[in-house]
Amino acid sequence: MGSRSQSEDQSTFDPNYSPPNTVDFATQEVLAALAAEAEVGDHIASQEAGVTHADGKQKGSRKRLISLVDDTDDSDVEISQPTQKTKPRRQTSFGTATGKPMLQSTIDGGVGSSAQVCSKGKSVPMKSVIRGGRRKSPTKPKKKKVSPTQSQKKKEKVAEDIPELGDELDEEEFDVDEIGEEEREERQKSDVWKDFKVVEKPNGKLKAACNHCKREYAWQSHSHGTSGLRRHRERCKMYPRNRGRQQQLNIEGKVVSRKYDHTVFRQMVAKTIVQHDLPYSYVEYERVRDTWKYLNADVQTICRNTARADVYRLYESERDTLKRELATLPGRVSFTSDLWTSVKREGYMCVTAHYIDRNWKLNSKILTFCALPPPHTGMSIAVQLLTSLKEWGIDKKVFSVTLDNATSNDSIQDIVKSQLNLNDDLLCGGEFFHVRCAAHILNLIVQDGLKVIGDSLQKVRESVKYVLGSESREQLFQKCVDAAGVVESGWLILDVSTRWNSTYYMLERALKYRKAFVKLETFDKKGYKTAPTDEEWTRAANICDFLGPFAVITSLMSGSNYPTANLYFYQVWLIHDWLRRNEESADEIVRYMVRPMKEKFDKYWDEVSGVFAMAAVFDPRFKLSIVECCLGKLDISTRDAKVKNLRDKLSILFETYDKNSKNNSPSTEPRDTVPQKACATGSMGLFGNYNDFFAFRKVSGIVSGKTPLEAYLEEPPLDITNFQSLDILDWWKDNAHRYGDLAAMACDLLSIPITTVASESSFSIGSRVLNKYRSRLLPKNVQALICTRNWIKGYESYAHDEEIDGDGEEEKLPTFESIVDGEDEDE
């Protein structure tokens, strides 16, 4: 660098100006940097040149600033790079210490973008700003890192002091088009968010939920990273590996299927075995393996032992998911249980859970399908039931258990109730704990009635058996049907002694072909000798009409997709009323049937009418009116006393829920309700200063002495004509914020199963899993197959289920009202 006097010559830009004899060191550094930059040449200058718009605004996205403090001069000096590659700027060596050329903008007194800004009256800071596309010197020390807060403040200060000028920043860089800080923080850049999503819980906390296994982790955008989420994705059993690979071209140029993930392949095979009741040896079938090889030559076949291990691993994964759901369940759980004997004469016990989840949906899940060695006494069954409840961690959430009418079940419920009451786990001391299976009761009642009539239907049964005895007889009977002009879609069926409803279907079909049987008697006098008389046909018709309502209600109760408990009370009352009305029937046989049936049904009605009536009250279309109507028709003198007793039971149960809610009982945790965010930001914003009024209204409601139960019962029922297809659970979801603990109480009552059909349906599945061709399965594998299928697919019917008629289509049953009135619905 030159002398001090020579350096001062560079601080002026007028050729006629005589510089002073002294130059500060900062200016010397600037001049040395300018000289070095001039040596780089036009090639580097053109590459790093900033491009500006015609209106003077910046076009480049980044800027570079170097701030130098000058105590002697407040003017701005700007060195701009050439903006046109075809016409480089004129260079001169005037005023340089080393005789190196300088840019014309320096000679012109800094008439660049900075000087133009000053000429327009814009404020320029009291610093000498040198702009340009210079690269940083290799020997220049690195800038000290600052905290994000300091960096942000410094950027804001630069943005305030420096006008919008071109080129790049040297020491501080910022994007003109970058998004705001808040938007940048909310943007989730990690690839892990392809497999996770942020969900908001009812308490306002955020959780990161896996899209595959639904596992949730704590999440806060400012305090939680994604390392834990990434580790979960690596070990997640449901995460599909290598899912991004597409079809590729092989060496010959042909499109081949993408490479498969062997883990995903094994998971799909396990689900196929479970869902379609296939044996483990399915994976070793020759044609199955050939098919896999044809679809993908790289497939790796597995053996039956591997398939069995994969199925059990799938069972464990689904079990853990269901356990987490039950652990966080806001309400209580009702259970059904039953026993089953396999083809190997081994005893199995099934326990099914019925509950309403956080989304206000009714669920039915098989928890246990385990082997139960003899003896099958009440004590051993009770111990196994308690063990299952503790294994699933729901022994403190039990509401009721539904069992059939076997004698041992009475001792079971006594033992289980006493054990649960030791820790005060049941509501009201277990008053609503035991529920008897309505379908089993109806079956016993009708069977008693059919035993009384004895052989009254014997000739009808023998006639059906004769026709179905051989193919030639069926052909002959078909000719009789054509001759009689009978047009029916369904064929004859023969009843089963253990299924009373099959007797009803047999009579119903036989009565439709009555004229054909009369023709058959004429055409086949030698063979057909069991033709019923006219009196016997009339008696069969009367018995069929009498059994019709029982068949309709049993069909309603026996569906795998059972309804909520609010519908049970009226249906059971219809049976009670139907027996009462037929006590004075004109047919003597029917009168004989009614007496033992009504005696047994009265005992059952006294036990279950209270629980079913409580569930019916929580139907907003009925409330107490349906109970008053039904009880009044049975006995008007005792109606008021029974209604008052029902109110007292509801009050006691609600007080228990209210008490447990204050003690953070698991049965009263909040469910998801209708979101109120829209109201909070919208119309509710108008009532931000109404806090005193809301507090007064809340206090006045408490002072009035009305509980949510009393307020609900005093409100008028909904109009049934406008709410015929009302979803009860959706209604309670929408009104949960109004009634609080009463909504939780309603959910637990509405989820009570009236029958053990859900458990018996699992036995139908078990008969396909354990058959004579597949009878050596271990009990744990039987449980894995049956439970996993239920958790994945639910209680869906099979295509090869038993059909009622020969055509594979079940006829629609008439309604109860149409049978009572003697009018069948037209199909």
PANU-536132 format. One record per residue (C-alpha): x negated, y negated, z negated. Coordinates in pm, whole numbers, plus 32768, in hexadecimal, padded with zeros to 4 digits. Each point is the difference from the previous one (the first is absolute). Example, Ala and Ser with C-alpha at 12.3 -4.5 7.8 and 13.67 -1.06 7.14 Angstrom:
BEGIN
7B3281C27CF4/7F777EA88042/
This chain:
BEGIN
800080008000/7F887EA08048/7FA87EED7F0A/80FD7F437F35/7FFC7ED980F0/803080E88126/811F80AD7F55/80AE7EBA7FC0/7FF67FB98174/80F2811F802B/810D7F6B7F21/805D7EFE810D/80A4803D814A/7FC47EAE80A9/7EC77FF880E2/7FC27E937FA5/8019803E7E89/7EC67FF87F2E/801781067EEE/7F867FC07E9D/7EC2809C7F84/809D81017F12/80E4812C803C/809C80DA7EF4/7FB781747FF4/816680638054/7FEB7F478149/7EB580A8804A/80A381567FD1/81187F9B80E8/7F147F8C8110/7F32813D7FE5/813880D38020/806A7F378132/7EB1803580A3/800F81757FC3/815C800F808C/7F977F4C813C/7F0081118045/8108810E8006/80727F8B8152/813C7FD480BD/805181748005/803580227E89/80A67EAD7FEE/810080678108/804F81447F48/803E7F587EB3/80A57EC88083/81537FA97F72/81207FC580F3/80F67EE77FC3/81567FB6808D/804E7ED180D0/80B37F5C7EDD/7ECF801B7F20/808F81137F22/7F3981367FAF/8027813480D8/7F0280E37F54/807380B77ECC/7ED07FC67F23/7F297ED37F9C/7EA57FD47F6B/7FA37EDD7F1F/7EB57F8A7F6F/80157EE47F0A/7ED27F277FBD/7FF17EE67F06/7F6D7EBC807F/7FCB7EE67F0B/7FAD7F02810B/810980268108/817580477FF4/802D803E8175/804481558096/7F0E809F80F0/8088811680D9/7F4280DE80EB/80F380A880EC/7FB6812280E9/804D7FDF8171/816A80488051/7FC980388174/7F1781108075/7FE47F778162/7F887EA67F93/7F1080097ED9/7FC17EC77F3C/7EDB7F1F804D/7EDB80307F13/7EF87F077F8D/7ECA80097F2C/80317EA87F6F/7FEC7FDE7E89/7F7F815C7FB4/7ECF80407F31/7F84811F80D7/80677F7A814C/810E810B8026/81387FA980C6/813B7F947F46/816C80158062/80A27ECF809A/81057FED7EEE/7EEE7FB97F05/7F6B7EED80D1/81547F63803A/801F7FB47E91/80CD81367FAB/81127FB680FA/8097815B7FD7/813A808E7F6A/7FA97F6F7EAC/7FCA7EA38087/8142801E80C6/80BD80507EC6/7F6B7ED17F55/805F7F248124/816B806F7FDB/800A7F897E9C/7FF081577F58/7F4D80197EB4/7EAB80A68001/7F57806E7EBC/7ED37F4B7F72/7F198113807B/7F3680318139/80A5812480B5/7F3780AC810A/80C880EB80D9/7F8280F780FA/7FD981688066/7EB2802C7F51/7FA681507F74/7F8980197E9C/7E8B80067FCB/7F7781567F9C/7F417F637EE3/812A7F497F7A/806B80867EAA/815080AE7FEF/81217F407F73/805F805F7EA0/814480BE7FE7/81157F4D7F4D/813B807E7F5F/8141800D80CF/808D7EDF7F39/7ED37F23803F/7FF8805E816E/816D7FAE802A/7FD67EAD7F58/7ED27FB280D7/80C08055813E/811D7F1F7F9B/7F0D7EE47FBC/7F5880288153/8155800980AA/805C7EB57F5A/7EB67F4E804A/7FB1807B815E/80E57FB08126/805B81078105/7EBD801280CA/7F72810680EB/7EF5810E7FF1/7FAA80F87EEA/7FBC7FEA7E8E/7E9C80487F97/800A80247E88/817980177FC2/80EB80B980EE/81787FFC800C/810C806780F9/80EB7EFC8085/81068102805D/7FDB80D87ECA/8133804D7F2F/803D7F787EA5/7F7080947EC6/814D808F7F8C/804A80A6814C/7EA0808C8011/802680987EA5/814E809C8057/7F79809F813C/7F9D81697FB8/7ED3804680DB/7F9981527F73/8058812F80D1/808180A67EC5/81447F37801D/806580D88128/804B810E7F01/80777F2A7EDA/81087EFA7FCC/803C7F0A7EE7/814C80337F4E/809C7F2B7EF3/808980B57ED0/81397F8F7F43/7F257F657EF0/7F557F218101/7EB380B78008/7F5F805C814A/7F9981638053/7F3E808F8126/80C281348074/7F6F810D80DF/80CE802D813D/7FC581767FFE/801F80867E9C/80B07ECD7F67/7EFA7FE97EEA/7FF57EA37F68/7ED67F3A7F81/7FE57EB47F4E/7FC67EE280F2/7FB87E8D7FE7/7F6F7F4B8129/7F057F357F34/7F8B81057F08/8019815680AB/7F2E807F811E/8045811780F4/7EF480F57F90/80F280C47F28/80FD800D8119/7EF5807A80EF/7F9981157F0F/816B806E7FE1/8022800F817A/7ED380E58016/809780FA7F0D/81717FD18059/808F814E8065/810A7F6480DE/7F147F1980C0/7FE48070816F/7E9580148067/7F837F9B8158/81557F7C805E/7F777EF780E8/7F7180E78109/80B67FFB814B/7FFB80E6812D/7EB1801E80AB/7F75806D814E/7F2F813B800A/7ED2804080DF/80DF80618125/80C67EBD7FE4/813980A27F75/80C87F6F7EE3/7FE180DB7ECB/80B27FE37EB3/7F5A7F367EF2/7F2D80B27F00/80D1807C7EE1/7FC07FD97E8E/7FEE81577F63/807F7F7C7EB2/81357F6980A1/8036814180C5/800180CF7EC3/80F07F127F57/80F380178124/7FED817C7FFF/804980057E8A/81337F23802F/807580DF811F/7FEB81367F25/80BB7F567EE4/81127F5B80CA/8055812980DE/7FD381197F00/7EE980A280C7/7F19810A7F6C/7E967FAE7FBD/7F9E80FA810E/809B7F1280FF/7EA97F62802F/7F7381528069/81028049810C/7F4E803E8148/80EC7F3280D6/7FFF7EE17F09/7E877FEF800E/80068014817B/80F07EDB8006/7F1C7F347F21/7ED4805180DB/80C17F9C8136/805E7EB07F68/7E9E7FBB7F86/7ED380D78047/7F4A7F777ECF/810680777F09/7F8180C87ED8/80F081127F9B/803A80547E92/8059813C7F46/812980477F21/7F397FC47EC3/7FA27EA58078/816A7FB9805A/8070806F7EA6/7EFF7F1B7F5D/806D7EDC80DD/816E80357FA6/7FAF80027E8F/7F2A7EC7802A/81267F5880AC/80E1806C7EE0/7F127F657F02/7FF17EBA80C2/817B7FE48019/802580637E93/7F157EEC7F90/80C37F0480CE/814B806E7F66/7F677FF87EA4/7F9A7E97802D/815D7FAB8078/80A480A37ED3/7F067F607F11/80677EA58073/817180538023/80D37EEA7F66/811E80E47F97/804581587F74/8010815180AF/811181088008/7FAD816C803F/809A813E8087/7F7481597FC0/80538161806F/7F67815D801D/7FC780D58136/7F8F81638042/7F21803C812F/7FF9812B80E8/7EF080957F21/80EA7FE77ED5/7F297EEB7F6D/80A67EEA7F3F/7FCD7E928063/806F7EC37F56/804C7EBE80BC/80097EA57F60/807F7EDF80D5/7FED7E8F7FA5/810E7F048061/7FB77E8D7FDE/80297EAB809D/7EB47F6C806B/7F877E988005/80A77FCA8150/815280687F71/800C814480C8/807F81497F71/7EF2810E800A/7FFF81757FC0/7EA980A57FDD/7F9F81647FA2/7F037FE37EE7/7FC8816B7FA9/803B814A80B2/7F3E80E97F20/800381717FB0/80B380557EBE/7FA581557F74/80FD80BB7F2B/80A77FEC7F0F/80E07EED8089/80847F937EB1/806F7EA57FA1/7EC27FC57F39/7F1080608119/80BE7F2E80FF/800C7ED67F13/7E8880177FC1/7FBA80088176/80E57ED6803A/7F557F327EF1/7EAB805F808C/80647F868159/807D7EB57F76/7EB97FC37F46/7F298061812B/80AF7EF980D0/7FF17EFF7EE7/81777FBC7FFC/806380A17EB8/804F7EA27F78/80DA7FA3812B/810481157FF0/816C7F96801C/80C481418045/7FDA81678076/810280BC80D0/801B817A7FD1/80F78108806D/80F380AA7F16/7F2281257F9A/7FF980557E8F/7E857FDC7FE3/80147E9B8082/80B67F8F7EC8/7ED880677F29/7F107F6380FC/809B7EAA7FE9/800E80167E83/7E8C80507FE7/7F927EF880FD/80E07EF67F63/7F7D80447EA3/7E957FEC8074/80357EB980BD/80BD7F697EDB/7ED5803A7F1C/7F537EDA80AB/81447F43803D/7FD980268179/8175802A804D/81067EEF8007/8110800A7EF7/7F6E813C7F6B/803C80C68140/81787FCB800B/7FF67FF4817E/7EE880FE8027/80B7813E806A/80D78009813C/80A3813E8080/7FF480548172/81547FA68095/7FD580E3812F/7FBA81297F20/812F7FB07F28/80E27FE98130/7F78814A8081/804E80AC7EB5/815B7F657FF2/8062806C8160/7F69815A7FCF/80DE802C7ECD/812D7F9B80CD/7FAB80F2811A/7FDA811D7F09/81667FCA7F8B/809C80298156/7F4081478030/805880A8814A/80ED7EF68081/7F047FA68110/7F80815F803A/80BB803D8148/7F8B7EB58093/7E9980547FA5/8020815F8094/80947F768142/7ED87F168031/7F0E81197FAE/80A980E580FF/7FE07F05811C/7E937FB17FB3/7FAB81757FDE/7F998036816B/7FD07F458146/811C80BA80AC/80F57F937EF2/7F907E998024/803B80148177/815980927FC7/804F7EF17F00/7F8C7EF780F6/8103808380F8/81067FE57EEE/7F937E997FC0/802A7FAC8170/815480AC800B/80787F427ECD/7F867EB5808B/7F267FB07ED2/7EF97EF58046/7EF97FE97EED/7E8F7FB0800D/7F9680C97ECF/7FFD81797FE4/806480E27EE0/7F1B80167ED0/7FF580F47EDF/7FE87F837E9B/7EED804B7F04/806280787EA9/7F147F117F49/806C7ECC80C4/81677FA17FC1/7FFC7EED8107/7FBB810D8107/815380947FA2/80A07EB3804F/7F537FED8153/80668167804E/816E7FB67FB5/7FF67EBA80C0/7F7C80A9813E/80DE81337FE1/813A7F2A7FDF/7FAA7F4F8146/7FF7815480B1/813D80847F5B/80B4802A814F/7ED580B98090/800A80F87EDE/816F8040804C/7FA3804B816C/7EE680E37F8B/80F780CD7F36/80C180428142/7ECF804D80DD/7F4580DA7F03/810180BC7F36/7F20812D7FC0/7ECB7F497F83/808A7EC37F5F/80BF80747EC9/7FBF7EE27F0C/80DB7EF2809D/80897F0E7EF6/81747FCC7FE1/80AA7EAF8026/80127FDD7E86/7E8C80457FE0/7FB17F02810F/80D07EFC7F45/7F4D804C7EBA/7EAF7FE180B0/806C7EAC8087/80657F887EA2/7EB880757F68/7F3E7F578118/80B67EB97FC1/7FB7801E7E8E/7E8C803F8033/7FDA7EE780FF/7FB77EE57F09/7F0080D77F4B/7F49803F8149/7FFA7E8C8057/7F797F927EAF/7F03811D7FF0/7F827F988157/7FD47E9C7F80/7F4880727EC8/7F29810480AF/7F5E7F1D8100/7E887FE07FE7/802B7E89803A/80DE7FDA7ED0/80AA7EB47FB8/7FD17F257ED0/80BC80647EC5/810B7EF38024/80C480E580ED/800B812F7F1C/81037F927F03/811F7FD980F5/7FAE814380B9/7FFB80CE7EC2/81407F597F8E/80A680648149/7FBD816E7FAE/80927FD17EA5/81347F56808E/802481068114/8008811C7F02/81007F427F30/80E47FCE812E/7FF181738065/805F80837EAB/81687FFD807B/7FBB807C8161/811580B480BC/7F148120804F/7FE180F07EDF/7EA0806A8064/7F897E977FF8/80947FD07EA4/7F4281307F87/7EBE7F718090/80297EA87F5F/8022806F7E95/7E9F808E7FC5/7F687EF980E5/80957EDA7F42/7FA1808D7EB0/7E908013805E/80017EB380B8/80927F457ED4/7ED380687F34/7F127F80810B/80C27EBC802D/7FDE7FA87E92/7E8580248015/7FB27F40813E/81187F038021/7F4C7F067F1E/7EB67FFB80C2/80AC7FFB8154/80EC7EEB7F8F/7ED77F2B7F8F/7F5F80288157/81487FA680AE/80167EBF7F35/7EC07F8480A6/80A680028153/80597E8D8028/8130806180D0/809B80CD7EE3/7F727FAA7EA9/80F580677EEA/81347FFC80E0/7FBB8155809B/7FD2809C7EA9/81447F6B7F7F/80B8807B8136/7F8481677FED/802680277E89/815B7F66800D/807B810180FC/7F7D811D7F2D/808E7F847EB3/807E7E9D7FD4/801480277E86/7E8980387FD5/7F857F158110/7FBB7ECD7F28/7F4380C47EF9/7F2580A78106/7FB87EB580AD/7F9D7F617EB4/7F1C81277FB7/7F5E7FD08157/7FC17E8F7FB8/7F5B80577EB5/7F1680FA80A6/7F9C7F018107/7FB87EFD7EF5/7F2880EF7F35/7F3B80688132/7FCC7E97806E/7F837F9E7EA6/7EFD8114801D/7F897F7A814E/7FF27E9F7F78/7F3580727ED6/7F0E80CB80D3/7FD77EDB80EC/7F7A7F297EE7/7F15811A7F9C/7F7E80238167/80A08153802F/7FA880AA814B/817080188053/80307E8A8015/7ED87F8C80D3/80737F168115/8056807C815C/7FD07F428141/81157F02802E/806A7F148112/7EE17F068030/804A7EA57F81/7EDB7F4E80A7/80D77F608109/80DD7F677EF9/7ED77F877F36/7F747F3C8123/814D7F9D8092/81427FA87F54/7F8280557EA2/7F017EED8027/811E7F0C7FD2/803880857E9D/7E9C7FE27F86/80687F177EE7/813280CD7F93/7F3E80CE7F00/80C67F7A7ED9/8149805D80A3/7F8A81608053/7F8880337E9C/81507F837F7A/80C380EC80E0/7F2C81267F96/802B7FB17E90/81757FC68028/8021815480A5/7F5A80A37ED6/80D07F3A7F08/8140806B80AF/7FB381637F90/802880A18159/7EFD8100805E/7FB28048816D/80D4813B7FDF/812E7F3F7F87/7FD07EF6810A/7FEF810F810E/813B80B27F87/80C87EBC7FE8/7FB17F998164/8109807580FC/7FA2812C80DA/7F9D7FCE816A/810C801E810A/7FF4816A8075/80827FA58159/7ED57F218042/7EFB80DE7F5A/805B8162806B/7E9D804E8074/7F567F4B7EE1/7EA980857F9C/800F80017E85/7E887FF77FD0/7FD87EDA80EE/810D7F447F42/7F5080357EB4/7EB67F9B80A0/80977EB58070/809B7FC17EA9/7EE980827F21/7F967E9E7FA5/815E7FBF7F78/802681317F23/7E9980527F99/7FF4813E7F2E/815D80618071/7F77803D8160/7EFC80F27F73/811380B47F3F/80D48017813C/7EE1809A80C6/7FC381117EFF/8172805C7FF1/802F7FFB8179/7ED980EC8035/8096811C7F2D/8031813680DE/814C80B17FD2/7F83814F8088/7EC380D18010/801B8017817A/7EB37F4D802D/7F4B81127F40/80C4811080B1/7FA17F6A8150/7E95803C7FA7/805481707FD6/807A80038167/7EAB7F7E8065/7F5980FB7F1A/80AF812180AA/7F557F988145/7EAD7FCE7F5F/801181497F41/8098810C80DE/7FBD816F803E/7EF67FA98102/7F557F067F1F/802480797E9C/7E987FFA7F81/7FDD7E8B7FD1/7F7B7F8D7EB1/80F77F327F2E/7F267EC68017/80058014817D/817980327FFF/80257EC77F2D/7F137F3F80E5/80C5805D8138/815C7FBB7F75/7FAF7EC17F41/7F2F7F658114/810D80438100/81007F567F23/7F207ED17FC4/7FB57FD78174/8148805E80A5/81077FFD7EEF/813980D77FFB/802E80168178/80C381278087/7F5D810480DB/8073804A815F/8028816E7F9F/80CE7FC27EC7/813580D17FCC/81227F8A80D4/816880097F92/808780568155/7F7680D78115/7FBD7EDF80ED/7EFC7F637F1E/80D37ECB7FBC/80A87FC87EB7/81607F7D8011/80567EBD7F52/80C0803F7EBF/81487F4B7FC9/80107EF77EF4/8094803E7EAB/81237F158042/805780A8814A/800B81557F56/80D97F817EE5/80EF7F5C80F6/8000813280E2/7F6B7F458129/7EAF805D8093/7F2F7EFB80AB/7FF480158178/7EA880488083/
